[in-house]
Amino acid sequence: MNYTTPPPQMYYPQDFTPDKEEKKKIRRNFNTIGIVLLAAYILTVVICNVCYRIFCSDIIVDDDGMTVIGLKEAIIGGCFPALVSMLTFGGYCLFTRYRPSELFRTEKVKGGEVFRYALIILMLQQVSFFCTLTISNGLYAIGLEVPAMNMVYEHTPAVYAADVIASVILAPIGEELIYRGVVLRCSAKVSQRFAIFFSAFIFGIMHGNPYQFVLGFLLGIPLAIITIRTGSLIPAIICHMANNAVASIPSIVGYFNENASYAINVIYIPLFLIIGMFAFIPEVVSGRMKLPEYTVYHRKRTFPVAVTSWSIIVMMVLYILELITSIQPIAVPPA
């Protein structure tokens, strides 16, 4: 006779609904996530706004109505949020007595796997481009745009260097500490599959506009999967850095030759779509990207409890309001 393993839900009692004490414990876990996000959000808004008012009193707009980002704006808007994330993560470790070294284990980290996931990330970067283009055209058709994305960098080496340092080095570290180090790790205590999509959603929506939401959500899924597979933030940080580095190359090349920058953007799309598929398909077929189980037991202890967490509710409202208000009527360029 052939024996098969019973489905996971059969290992649990027939009553899948958590009792009051268990709900309270799970809710406390979600509240921790929300409080960390809220602390990072408030600190970022306060520190950046204060610094903008002190050091960047004049907003420069070019002939096309684009906001010009100088060195001070690049440092404040690029470096400060990442540094705040690191500071917030440090506070989280201090209050919870969590050892951050646990997130940087190397036992299960394999170079080949990290390389494959980096290629998958770059493939999804191109997929998000088409999604963003569709959203942009849809908004434009009804007279709307995202003004925050209408900006250009001041044409100086210092500004470009500050942007690269912020986007390629600081942002991947700071964001991975928060969104995979706290959000993913804490929510995975209840359900790993839920944690993968929950952390990806939070990572996307925290960017505050529909374009980066799509990119953040798409990238957040494989970043979460490889973090769970390896038990380490190292692969996610490397993949995140690779994504931001590749995205920065056209801008850097454009500093020297604008036409070459456009050419690189055109080459990127088919190149990384094809190479990424060669990495993605074997991962899926082999089952290495198979998602963890999500049973009735897990469903009763994830979303229904998360929506009762006061801090998660507050953060969702703030994130959604920021995303909605980022979309505004198309401004008429100055004459």
N, C-alpha and C positions, 0 to 999 in steps of 0.2 A: 504493500500500500504506500502511495506517495503522500507524505505529510507536507503541508505548506504552512508557512508562518501566518498566523491570524492577523488581520489588519490592526494597526496601532490602537485604534479606539477600543478594541476588545480587551486591552490591558487595564482599562480604567473602569471605575464603577459605572453602573447604568445611569446614575444621576450625574450628568456632565456639568450641571450648573454649579459654579463655585459658591460656597457659603459666604456669609457676611465677612468673616475674618479673612478668608482667602482673597476676596475682592478688595478688602482694605489694604492688604499687603501688596497686591498687584497695582492698585491705584497709587500707592506710595511710590512704587517704582516709576510709574509714568509721571508722577508729580516731580520726581527728581529730574527726569529728562526735561520737562517743561521749565523748571526753575533754572536749569543750566542754560537753556536756550534764551529764556527771558533775561537772565543776567548778561549774556553776551550781547543780546539785542540792545538793551538799555545802555550798557557801557559804550558800545559802538556808536550809537546815535548821539549820546551826550559828548563823548570825547571828540568825535569827528566834527560835530556841529560847532563846538566851542573853538576847536582849532581852525575851522574854516572861517569863523567870524573874526578871529584874531589875526590870522596870517593870510587869508585869501578874501579880503574885503571887496575886491573888484572882480567881476565876472567878465571875461573877454569873449566876445562872440565874433566869428569871422564873417565874411561877406555872404556866405551861404547859410548863415543862421546857426552854425555849429559852435558849441561851446569849446573853447580852447583850454586844454589841460596843461598847466605849467608844472614845474618841478614840485612846488608846494602842494598843489592839488593831487599830483601823482603819489606823493609820499603819504599824505593824509588819507586819501581815498583808497589807496592800494595797500600800503604797508600796515596802517593802523588797525583795520579790521582783523587782519591775520594775527597781529600781536595781541589784540584783545581776546581773540579766541584762545590763544595759548595761555594768557593770564587767567581766563575763565576756567580752562581745563585744570590749571594748577590749583585754583580755588576748590574745584570739585574734588580733586585728589586729596587736598588738605582736609576738607570737611568729612569726606567719606572714608578717609584713611586707605585709599586705593593706591596701590603701587603702580605707577605708570610703566615701569619696566615690564610688566605683564603683557603690555601691548606691543612690545618690540622683540618678541621671541623670534628665533631664526631656525628652530628645529625643522619646521615644515615648509620653510620658504625655499622654493626651487627656482633657479634662474630661468629655466625654460618656460615654466608656467607663468612667471611674471611677464616674460617677453610676449607670450601668447595673449595674455590679458591686456597688455599695453596695446597690441595690434587691434584687439576687439574694441577697446576704448576709442582708438583713433577711427575705426570704422563707424562707430556710433556717433562720433563727432560729425562725420559727414552726413549721416542720416538726419541728425538734428538740424543741419544746415537746410535741408529740404523742408523740414517741418517748420523751421523759423521763416523760411521764404514764403511758405503757404500762409502762415499766420500774418506775416507782414503785409502781403498782398491783400489778404482779407480785410485787415484793419484799414489799409489805405483806401480800399474800395468804398468803405463807409465813412471816410473822412477822419480816420483816427491814426495815431502813431504812438511810439514810446519815446518821448523827448530825451529821456536819460541816456538813450543809446546814440543820440545825435551829438557826438563829440569827436574832436581830433586832438592829437598830442602836439604840443609845441615842438617845433623841429630843432631839438637840441639833443646832444648825446646824453646829457644828464637825465633828461626826462625819460628817454627810452630805456636807460639803464635802471632807473627807479621802477619803471613799469615791469621790466623783466625780473628784477629781484622780487617784487611783490607778487607777481603772478606765477612765476616758475618755482620760486623757493619758499617764500613765506606762506602764501595762500594754501598750497597743498598740505603743508604741515599743520597749520592752524585749523583748517576745515576738516581734515581727517581726524584730528584729535577730538573735535566736537561731534561730527556726524557719524563717524564709524567708531570712535573711541568711547563715546557716551551714548548717543542715540541708538546705534545698532547694538552695542554690547548690552545695554540695559534692557531694551525691548526683546532681545534674543533670549533672555531668561524665561520668557513666556512662550515664545514661538519664533524659531529662526526664520521661517518663511515670511511671517508677518513682519519681522524686523527688517528683512531685506527691502520690502516695498515701502514700509513705513519710513525707514531712514532715507531711502531714495526720494520719496515724496517731500520730506522735510528739507532735504538737501536741495531739491529743485526749487521749492517755493520760497525758500529763504533768500534767494537771489533778487526777489522783488519785482520781476518783470516776466512776461510770458515767454520771451525768447530764451532766456537763461533757465527758466523753469523746465522747459523741454530738454535742454542739454543736461541740466543737473539731474533730472529724473532718470534719463536714459543711462547716463554714466554711473549714477548711484547704484544701479542694480548689480552690474559686474563688480564694482568696487566693494559692495557688501558681500557678494558671493565669495570673492577671493579672500576677504578678511576672515570670514567664517571658516573657510577651508584651511587656512594657514594658522589661524589664531593670532595673527600679527597685523599691525598697521603698516609694516614696511612695504609690502607689495602694493597696497592701495596708494600710499604716498608716492611711490615710484611711478605708478600708472598715472596718477593725477598730475605729477610733474611732467611726464611725457606729453600728456594731452595739452597742458598749458604751454609747454615749450614749442610744440608743433604749431599751436594757434598763434604764438608770438612771432614766428619766423617771417610771415608776410609783412608784418608791421616793421620788423627790423630791416628787412630787405628794402621795404618801401622808403626807409630813411635815405637810402642811397640811390634807389631807382624805382620810381612809382610803377612803371610799366612791368618791371620784373616781379613786383609784388602781385599784380593782377595775374600774371602768368602762373605764379606759384599756386595761387588760389584755385586756378582752373585745373592744374595738375593734381593737386591734393585730392580732389573728389574721387576720380576714378581709381587713383593709385591706392588710397587707403581703403576704399570700398572693396577692391579686389583682394588686396593683401589681408585685410581684416576678415573677409569671408573664408579664406584659407585657414585662418586660425580659429574662427568661430564654429564652422561646420564640424570639424573633428571633435571639438570640445563637447558639442551637443550630442553627436552620434555616439561618442564613447560613454556618455552619461556623466562626465565630470562636471557638467553644469546643471545637473539635475537638482531641482529645488528640494529642500527638506520637506518632510510630511507636514500637512496642515489638516488636522482632524477636527471633529466636532469638539473635542476637548480643548483644542487650541482656539477655535473660533469663539467659544464661550468666555475665553480669558484674554482676548486681545482687544478688538475694536469696541465691543460693548462696554468694556471697563475703561478703555482709553478716553472715550467721549465723556466720561464722568470725572476726568481729572481736570481740576480748575486751571492748572498752569498750562496744560495742553490746549484747553479751550481758548485761553487768553492769547497764546502764541499763534494759534490758527487764525484767530480774528485779526491779529496784527499783520500776519503774513499775507492773508487774503486781501485786507484793505490796502496794503502797500502794493500788491500786484495789480489790483483794480485801478488804483489811483495813478499807477505808472502809465496807464493808457489815457491819452488826452487828444482833443481835436488837433488836427494838423496846424502847426503855427505857420504863419506867412513870413518868409524871410524878409529881413529889413531891406528897404530900397537902397 
